[in-house]
Amino acid sequence: MNNENKQTRKRISRSGVTYHNKNKSYDCIVLFAPMYGSGDVYAIDMRGDIVHQWKLPWAPGLYGYLLPNGNLLYLGKTDKKSDVDFPLWERFRGGIIAEVDKNSNIISKYEDIYHHHDARRTSDGGLLYMAVEELDENLADEVKGGITPSDYSGKMWSDTLIELDSSNKKIWEWKSSEHLNVNKHFITFNDPRDEWSHGNTVVPVDNDKVLVSFRNISTVALIDKNSGKFIWEIGSEILAQQHDPSILGNGNVLVYDNGAHRLDEAIPYSRILEINPLTKEIVWEYFDKPKYNFFSPYISGVSKLPNDNILITEGNFGRIFQIDTNGDIVWEYINPYYEPDHEGTENNSIFRSSAYTVDFIQGII
């Protein structure tokens, strides 16, 4: 059997646009970066045609999104080495936070070898991003849960959040080691004890709050920047290793609940949740039928579109689709770009995608 036929998902799946209901879909441009690509970022229309493409000198670390000025904020993998020594680090590390124009010219670049997963431009032109630091050995011993892998270095790492001003001067820092609770924030039972929190999303909210997602402890929280305390948090009583939370106009939280190890259900499946963060009520949810038809154990994302449709990225399988308020699929696209991952396996994963109006894209290209 040749290599072309060994990739089961590639062999049995169609690619490109597989469904489009023009009457119910929101007409938009979708942007994504193949997670294991060399630095290509694509903007596609509802037909799946590429309307613009960026070529960056770094592999994704892990994605990019468009700023209001039309430039791309791109997170790439640095070539510089750090002392972070656990195996999974190679998959999600970043290190490069760059703003580039439509022609892929670099406008600005900031480098931190401990950066990973996410970074956002702040309203004053600064940056808010995630990094890791080594946890004190005594505190690490107190953290509950997880398993000790055979290749464990003896170090545990935890998340820090860092904000820079427009001159790249550090103006705020938050350390998970100072605010998480060892008696409450357990590592999922079978995740390696290399990491405590494993953050995957950081979002500035107004000027004094930060929304975060910590996968390994199944927690989404809103942080008060002044005190560092959680204003509210949603934990494993609802979530299971979630990604990409956002705060909606009504104050509720929209989140991709991956569902790899849900506490109250044996079948692994993903779902999209709208949650009232104060009451912990699930206001709305989407899942497939049967439930296991929609499942990505890692990565993935979700966002609400202007007409209240939802754009979903089923990340591990490179699937981006749009549903209406009834939960009906109205547009679907399968990433056709397969690249070798860190194990040498062809992979079409997408960490996260985002959508923009046609007028906005036409205005910048």
NUBA-57605 format. One line per field, with one value per residue (C-alpha): x, y, z; residue number from 1. Coordinates in pm, whole numbers, plus 50000, padded with zeros to 5 digits. Example, Ala and Ser with C-alpha at 12.3 -4.5 7.8 and 13.67 -1.06 7.14 Angstrom:
# residues 2
c1 [51230, 51367] $
c2 [49550, 49894] $
c3 [50780, 50714] $
num [1, 2] $
***
This chain:
# residues 365
c1 [50000, 50143, 50163, 49872, 49638, 49770, 49602, 49257, 49081, 49228, 49130, 48767, 48678, 48596, 48775, 48696, 48334, 48114, 47784, 47646, 47293, 47307, 46972, 47067, 47444, 47612, 47812, 48161, 48531, 48691, 49055, 49266, 49623, 49689, 49837, 50132, 50191, 50505, 50343, 50057, 49741, 49434, 49125, 48851, 48503, 48190, 48280, 48611, 48809, 49117, 49061, 49389, 49694, 49974, 50312, 50505, 50859, 50746, 50525, 50204, 50230, 49931, 49719, 49652, 49362, 49289, 49311, 49068, 49333, 49341, 49680, 49729, 49839, 50022, 50161, 50457, 50708, 51048, 51367, 51518, 51532, 51404, 51454, 51093, 51152, 50827, 50738, 50402, 50561, 50673, 50312, 50178, 50477, 50494, 50751, 50681, 50404, 50408, 50189, 50209, 50043, 49842, 50162, 50312, 50556, 50647, 50525, 50635, 50765, 50794, 50971, 50935, 51056, 50803, 50499, 50239, 49890, 49743, 49810, 49583, 49638, 49506, 49307, 49612, 49825, 49998, 49992, 49839, 49977, 50029, 50363, 50485, 50716, 50859, 50658, 50824, 50896, 50716, 50404, 50419, 50413, 50087, 49909, 49663, 49570, 49742, 49990, 50369, 50492, 50787, 50989, 50900, 51182, 51068, 50956, 50602, 50516, 50229, 50086, 50162, 49974, 50178, 50063, 50290, 50223, 50271, 50646, 50668, 50720, 50568, 50282, 50097, 50164, 49949, 50087, 49859, 50084, 49969, 49597, 49503, 49399, 49571, 49262, 49024, 49206, 49302, 49486, 49265, 49330, 49526, 49707, 50082, 50202, 50433, 50178, 49932, 49698, 49771, 49616, 49486, 49299, 49355, 49121, 49133, 48790, 48741, 49054, 49050, 48954, 49094, 48910, 49116, 49078, 49285, 49243, 49416, 49192, 48877, 48832, 48724, 48757, 48730, 49022, 49013, 49344, 49373, 49342, 49433, 49131, 48864, 48545, 48378, 48488, 48325, 48485, 48472, 48116, 48025, 48339, 48577, 48909, 48749, 48887, 48817, 48570, 48428, 48189, 47871, 47682, 47440, 47726, 47707, 48008, 48028, 48280, 48393, 48362, 48594, 48452, 48745, 48691, 48354, 48271, 47908, 47909, 48116, 48089, 48348, 48191, 48225, 47957, 47915, 47784, 47639, 47669, 47551, 47875, 47702, 47439, 47635, 47320, 47364, 47145, 47202, 47403, 47484, 47599, 47563, 47339, 47476, 47691, 48021, 47989, 48121, 48437, 48778, 48976, 49218, 49240, 48920, 48720, 48386, 48255, 47918, 47848, 47655, 47333, 47356, 47487, 47782, 48119, 48279, 48626, 48643, 49016, 49166, 48992, 49037, 48662, 48511, 48134, 47854, 47527, 47213, 47026, 46838, 47164, 47135, 47458, 47439, 47801, 48090, 48454, 48723, 49083, 49251, 49603, 49769, 50119, 50342, 50294, 50562, 50522, 50553, 50183, 49989, 49756, 49506, 49437, 49334, 49379, 49118, 48942, 48780, 48525, 48511, 48265, 48320, 48335, 48609, 48827, 48770, 48874, 49213, 49317] $
c2 [50000, 50339, 50634, 50804, 50526, 50486, 50802, 50664, 50997, 51134, 50818, 50798, 51167, 51426, 51760, 52121, 52236, 51932, 52112, 52463, 52585, 52934, 53034, 52966, 53011, 53338, 53456, 53517, 53460, 53196, 53219, 52926, 52798, 52423, 52335, 52137, 52353, 52552, 52893, 52923, 53104, 53081, 53297, 53105, 53198, 52987, 52796, 52696, 52911, 53085, 53461, 53547, 53367, 53465, 53289, 53324, 53207, 53014, 52711, 52792, 52824, 52780, 53016, 53372, 53615, 53947, 54278, 54566, 54736, 54432, 54307, 53949, 53875, 53548, 53313, 53112, 52861, 53008, 52828, 52917, 52648, 52674, 52460, 52337, 51965, 51768, 51589, 51756, 52103, 52065, 52037, 52359, 52584, 52919, 53187, 53427, 53687, 53886, 54140, 54117, 54302, 54156, 54081, 53890, 54173, 54178, 54496, 54395, 54086, 53989, 53676, 53482, 53121, 53035, 53159, 52902, 52861, 53211, 53585, 53882, 54243, 54474, 54793, 55014, 54829, 54601, 54223, 53977, 53625, 53291, 53150, 52874, 52871, 52592, 52525, 52517, 52153, 52165, 52315, 52066, 51780, 51917, 51932, 51645, 51425, 51320, 51041, 51032, 50943, 50711, 50997, 51243, 51492, 51568, 51919, 52053, 52363, 52606, 52903, 53269, 53549, 53846, 54184, 54420, 54780, 54911, 54944, 54577, 54678, 54432, 54603, 54308, 53947, 53675, 53343, 53040, 52910, 53199, 53168, 52806, 52582, 52244, 52109, 52216, 52239, 51877, 51760, 51529, 51178, 51048, 51362, 51364, 51562, 51769, 52051, 52174, 52405, 52389, 52717, 52740, 53073, 53423, 53712, 54072, 54183, 54558, 54703, 54530, 54166, 53863, 53552, 53230, 52860, 52592, 52254, 52021, 52136, 52183, 52542, 52865, 53176, 53554, 53719, 54057, 54209, 54428, 54151, 53852, 53667, 53485, 53687, 53361, 53021, 52729, 52395, 52023, 51997, 52116, 52125, 51858, 51987, 52276, 52533, 52881, 53046, 53388, 53621, 53696, 54023, 53887, 53805, 53431, 53222, 53034, 52748, 52437, 52156, 51885, 51611, 51371, 51282, 51409, 51332, 51232, 51046, 50758, 50831, 51084, 51351, 51723, 51984, 52359, 52525, 52863, 52895, 53157, 53194, 53322, 53051, 52778, 52709, 52564, 52801, 52634, 52342, 52166, 51808, 51562, 51255, 51004, 51209, 51046, 51168, 51507, 51473, 51633, 51540, 51830, 52182, 52319, 52642, 52818, 53168, 53335, 53499, 53827, 53645, 53420, 53122, 52947, 52874, 52558, 52412, 52038, 52074, 51726, 51638, 51969, 52024, 52373, 52403, 52648, 52573, 52779, 52846, 52516, 52324, 52240, 52233, 52496, 52495, 52251, 52249, 51983, 52104, 51942, 52028, 51731, 51776, 51552, 51609, 51558, 51182, 51192, 51117, 51310, 51545, 51812, 51954, 52315, 52477, 52747, 52935, 53276, 53447, 53794, 53979, 53974, 54355, 54358, 54113, 54295, 54616, 54480, 54278] $
c3 [50000, 49906, 50145, 49972, 50087, 50440, 50571, 50650, 50699, 50377, 50188, 50300, 50321, 50065, 50089, 50011, 50036, 50095, 50162, 50113, 50180, 50028, 50174, 50536, 50552, 50642, 50341, 50472, 50420, 50643, 50747, 50867, 50884, 50844, 51181, 51044, 50739, 50674, 50724, 50476, 50584, 50361, 50325, 50142, 50026, 50061, 49745, 49901, 49658, 49794, 49782, 49953, 50088, 50322, 50325, 50648, 50731, 51040, 51090, 51279, 51652, 51624, 51412, 51297, 51282, 51112, 51296, 51232, 51016, 50786, 50896, 51008, 51365, 51319, 51582, 51459, 51591, 51675, 51579, 51915, 52180, 52536, 52845, 52828, 52810, 52791, 52464, 52392, 52401, 52041, 51926, 52072, 52133, 51954, 52030, 51742, 51753, 51431, 51257, 50878, 50593, 50305, 50114, 50409, 50484, 50853, 51023, 51373, 51550, 51916, 52034, 52359, 52360, 52633, 52439, 52333, 52185, 52186, 52171, 52112, 52016, 52289, 52232, 52291, 52036, 52285, 52319, 52561, 52539, 52714, 52827, 53057, 53356, 53567, 53881, 54222, 54306, 54640, 54485, 54198, 54450, 54591, 54252, 54226, 53932, 53613, 53556, 53573, 53221, 53169, 53021, 53298, 53357, 53709, 53614, 53606, 53405, 53452, 53265, 53291, 53117, 52999, 52869, 52678, 52582, 52229, 52297, 52406, 52769, 53018, 53203, 53358, 53449, 53601, 53726, 53750, 54028, 54247, 54180, 54105, 54393, 54433, 54612, 54335, 54004, 53938, 53627, 53420, 53550, 53250, 53132, 53199, 53498, 53278, 53293, 53549, 53360, 52983, 52877, 52520, 52502, 52636, 52549, 52674, 52799, 52830, 52992, 53327, 53268, 53089, 52972, 52986, 52911, 53085, 52919, 53167, 53453, 53238, 53351, 53184, 53399, 53391, 53567, 53738, 53631, 53938, 54198, 53984, 54122, 53927, 53892, 53794, 53671, 53494, 53573, 53514, 53643, 53291, 53077, 52952, 52817, 52629, 52382, 52246, 52486, 52399, 52578, 52385, 52385, 52648, 52885, 52829, 52729, 52398, 52411, 52226, 52481, 52347, 52570, 52584, 52951, 53060, 53423, 53373, 53041, 52906, 52533, 52416, 52198, 52138, 52181, 52155, 52468, 52555, 52932, 53179, 53377, 53690, 53724, 53536, 53334, 52986, 52783, 52445, 52311, 51988, 51937, 51652, 51640, 51718, 51950, 51859, 51498, 51614, 51822, 51836, 52149, 52107, 51960, 51786, 51803, 51779, 51711, 51660, 51325, 51275, 51174, 51485, 51290, 51452, 51288, 51428, 51379, 51449, 51469, 51470, 51144, 50963, 50945, 50947, 50936, 50996, 51173, 51208, 51532, 51491, 51485, 51116, 50915, 50642, 50519, 50554, 50443, 50491, 50486, 50182, 50296, 50464, 50609, 50824, 51196, 51462, 51433, 51054, 51000, 50736, 50918, 50811, 51159, 51211, 51551, 51498, 51218, 51197, 50971, 50813, 50594, 50222, 50219, 50482, 50288, 49959, 50133, 50240, 49938] $
num [1, 2, 3, 4, 5, 6, 7, 8, 9, 10, 11, 12, 13, 14, 15, 16, 17, 18, 19, 20, 21, 22, 23, 24, 25, 26, 27, 28, 29, 30, 31, 32, 33, 34, 35, 36, 37, 38, 39, 40, 41, 42, 43, 44, 45, 46, 47, 48, 49, 50, 51, 52, 53, 54, 55, 56, 57, 58, 59, 60, 61, 62, 63, 64, 65, 66, 67, 68, 69, 70, 71, 72, 73, 74, 75, 76, 77, 78, 79, 80, 81, 82, 83, 84, 85, 86, 87, 88, 89, 90, 91, 92, 93, 94, 95, 96, 97, 98, 99, 100, 101, 102, 103, 104, 105, 106, 107, 108, 109, 110, 111, 112, 113, 114, 115, 116, 117, 118, 119, 120, 121, 122, 123, 124, 125, 126, 127, 128, 129, 130, 131, 132, 133, 134, 135, 136, 137, 138, 139, 140, 141, 142, 143, 144, 145, 146, 147, 148, 149, 150, 151, 152, 153, 154, 155, 156, 157, 158, 159, 160, 161, 162, 163, 164, 165, 166, 167, 168, 169, 170, 171, 172, 173, 174, 175, 176, 177, 178, 179, 180, 181, 182, 183, 184, 185, 186, 187, 188, 189, 190, 191, 192, 193, 194, 195, 196, 197, 198, 199, 200, 201, 202, 203, 204, 205, 206, 207, 208, 209, 210, 211, 212, 213, 214, 215, 216, 217, 218, 219, 220, 221, 222, 223, 224, 225, 226, 227, 228, 229, 230, 231, 232, 233, 234, 235, 236, 237, 238, 239, 240, 241, 242, 243, 244, 245, 246, 247, 248, 249, 250, 251, 252, 253, 254, 255, 256, 257, 258, 259, 260, 261, 262, 263, 264, 265, 266, 267, 268, 269, 270, 271, 272, 273, 274, 275, 276, 277, 278, 279, 280, 281, 282, 283, 284, 285, 286, 287, 288, 289, 290, 291, 292, 293, 294, 295, 296, 297, 298, 299, 300, 301, 302, 303, 304, 305, 306, 307, 308, 309, 310, 311, 312, 313, 314, 315, 316, 317, 318, 319, 320, 321, 322, 323, 324, 325, 326, 327, 328, 329, 330, 331, 332, 333, 334, 335, 336, 337, 338, 339, 340, 341, 342, 343, 344, 345, 346, 347, 348, 349, 350, 351, 352, 353, 354, 355, 356, 357, 358, 359, 360, 361, 362, 363, 364, 365] $
***
